[in-house]
Amino acid sequence: MALEKQEIVDILYGFQKTQILFSAGELGVFEELTNGPLSSKAIAAKIKANPDATERLLNACVGLKLLNKTLKDGETIYNNPDSTTKYLTKSSPDSVRWMTNLNVVYPMWGQLKDCVVKGDRVSSEEFFNYYVTPTTQLEFMRSMHIICSMDAPKLVNVFDLSSYSVACDLGGSTGSLAKALVKAYPTMKVTVMDRSDVVQQSRDFMSEGRSEAISYSGGDFFVDAFPDADLYILAHTFHNWSPEKLDALLDKIMATMKSGGALLVLEKFLDEDKSGPMESLLLDMDMLLCAEGRERSLSEYKEKLEKHGFTDIKSKVVENALWYDAIICKKK
Ligand SMILES: C[S@@+](CC[C@H](N)C(=O)[O-])C[C@H]1O[C@@H](n2cnc3c(N)ncnc32)[C@H](O)[C@@H]1O
């Protein structure tokens, strides 16, 4: 396996493209163009930026195909291509705009070298660097919401969960997985357990697709009792913790579960030789930078679950899900 020189240069300068997209998004360029094309001067006035620098940024966006430009009545005007309207404007239901919470992510990734030397996060005592302020916490929740909502309808159908009547999604954040669960299994009740501050912030998301079958419980899953359930879920919540904390969490789940109960783990598996897939490798870097945990191969997940007494372990690589694969296991 070898790369061409240009491919290496593309990796080296990848951050430049990210910053062009991020800056245009943060300045509101794509939003300003939702009502139709505008000249660079008009856009600069709307986003309150320097006209010459704005024109140069807009041209860089054209180079990346994030914007189109045409000549109309002797004036150059810029407009959003369909893909930008669909994926980068705030009001679009398919928007991935909130995945770009780069105010937190970008400086954090600048610490990667130091993290590798230290073997741990360099900056924050918080659960996540994202949770240091309510604003960055909400940004993080929005990005999780988008990421989980995209894959959730596929994830709830990987295994037949119809024999479970009450589920509890530990670290279920805004309830995106819970919503997909009650849609797929109309008789199921789901409790989302998350930190009280997250449950409080979730109220914006709860109004979207609200369901009587979903309830929210604020608490610390290391300290407080879990809501009763015959199906517990850890989605992108297994990978967050140090081995010691993960052991404590799995022990607690095992002790709380009744015989016949199940645990559904949703995480993106690393290949057994840890050379892919790229999404898992990047998530693993994220874990190193912002949390205490790591990504794992399927055999590492199985080993951990077996150590805590879980049996009947079944797994599935979910081909059409971007950020999750699935494992289900039981308590005898
Ligand atoms: C990486 S997010 C995953 C969110 C969601 N399950 C998903 O797949 O999108 C981890 C979640 O665990 C929650 N969490 C962290 N520490 C917690 C604790 N001690 N008690 C309860 N929830 C916690 C976070 O607030 C966050 O919502």
Ligand as a Chemical Component Dictionary entry (heavy atoms), coordinates in Angstrom:
data_LIG
# 
_chem_comp.id                   LIG 
_chem_comp.type                 NON-POLYMER 
_chem_comp.pdbx_formal_charge   0 
_chem_comp.three_letter_code    LIG 
# 
loop_
_chem_comp_atom.comp_id 
_chem_comp_atom.atom_id 
_chem_comp_atom.alt_atom_id 
_chem_comp_atom.type_symbol 
_chem_comp_atom.charge 
_chem_comp_atom.model_Cartn_x 
_chem_comp_atom.model_Cartn_y 
_chem_comp_atom.model_Cartn_z 
_chem_comp_atom.pdbx_ordinal 
LIG C1  C1  C 0  -21.273 9.948  23.106 1  
LIG S1  S1  S 1  -22.795 10.400 23.803 2  
LIG C2  C2  C 0  -23.899 9.230  23.051 3  
LIG C3  C3  C 0  -25.301 9.753  22.920 4  
LIG C4  C4  C 0  -26.285 8.798  22.252 5  
LIG N1  N1  N 0  -26.395 7.551  22.954 6  
LIG C5  C5  C 0  -25.927 8.565  20.801 7  
LIG O1  O1  O 0  -25.654 7.430  20.402 8  
LIG O2  O2  O -1 -25.931 9.551  20.054 9  
LIG C6  C6  C 0  -22.659 9.769  25.472 10 
LIG C7  C7  C 0  -23.809 10.165 26.341 11 
LIG O3  O3  O 0  -23.572 9.709  27.685 12 
LIG C8  C8  C 0  -24.026 10.710 28.579 13 
LIG N2  N2  N 0  -23.367 10.587 29.885 14 
LIG C9  C9  C 0  -22.071 10.848 30.171 15 
LIG N3  N3  N 0  -21.833 10.609 31.477 16 
LIG C10 C10 C 0  -22.989 10.226 32.021 17 
LIG C11 C11 C 0  -23.369 9.851  33.334 18 
LIG N4  N4  N 0  -22.469 9.806  34.328 19 
LIG N5  N5  N 0  -24.657 9.511  33.573 20 
LIG C12 C12 C 0  -25.573 9.536  32.561 21 
LIG N6  N6  N 0  -25.268 9.864  31.277 22 
LIG C13 C13 C 0  -23.991 10.216 31.018 23 
LIG C14 C14 C 0  -23.666 12.000 27.861 24 
LIG O4  O4  O 0  -24.363 13.110 28.366 25 
LIG C15 C15 C 0  -24.022 11.652 26.417 26 
LIG O5  O5  O 0  -25.357 11.969 26.111 27 
# 
loop_
_chem_comp_bond.comp_id 
_chem_comp_bond.atom_id_1 
_chem_comp_bond.atom_id_2 
_chem_comp_bond.value_order 
_chem_comp_bond.pdbx_ordinal 
LIG C1  S1  SING 1  
LIG S1  C2  SING 2  
LIG S1  C6  SING 3  
LIG C2  C3  SING 4  
LIG C3  C4  SING 5  
LIG C4  N1  SING 6  
LIG C4  C5  SING 7  
LIG C5  O1  DOUB 8  
LIG C5  O2  SING 9  
LIG C6  C7  SING 10 
LIG C7  O3  SING 11 
LIG C7  C15 SING 12 
LIG O3  C8  SING 13 
LIG C8  N2  SING 14 
LIG C8  C14 SING 15 
LIG N2  C9  SING 16 
LIG N2  C13 SING 17 
LIG C9  N3  DOUB 18 
LIG N3  C10 SING 19 
LIG C10 C11 SING 20 
LIG C10 C13 DOUB 21 
LIG C11 N4  SING 22 
LIG C11 N5  DOUB 23 
LIG N5  C12 SING 24 
LIG C12 N6  DOUB 25 
LIG N6  C13 SING 26 
LIG C14 O4  SING 27 
LIG C14 C15 SING 28 
LIG C15 O5  SING 29 
# 
